[in-house]
Amino acid sequence: MEQPHAAPSFRKTPFGIAAALLAVAVSAYLYLAHKDHLLALLPFALLAACPLMHLFMHRDHSRHGDHSQHRGGEDRDDTRSG
């Protein structure tokens, strides 16, 4: 019985390798030719990273009813007696 062959990933195709090499070459050129501009924008990139990390790291908090994952998988009641 013949096994169907899965298509190779994009990175292993000739077009994918060429695209990766082009991306590396363009990135190197932009860095070497515009290093001063990029370094001047670095503080703003750090400031922009803060809200972006907040957005992506807190997106699972929309499910406020399910807190079992934060307590080791146990489903406990939040009320404390005594």
Steps between C-alpha positions, in 0.01 A plus 500: 500500500642841408520770762400848383792739523437820688601820329832636628484800726535842342847547647636193320373592154730688260268800513503496881879485513524787251249704700697441822828600335336812357361591842845458658666708227243781526523498880879519489490787250244693703701449816832604346366794301257633762658394830484852644131534421420159644691568820319834537166316483600234754350678806168536319507133403543407865209723596285344228595150615349552846135536394542235232631248752216595733245436225641165391586367845163586657270383223403183690349701785168534318382178667456630853293205617769235449780549750588133544813532285651749744464268798666186379190361332287486815161668494467671838253749635627858547311552827701448813339388820617638827 
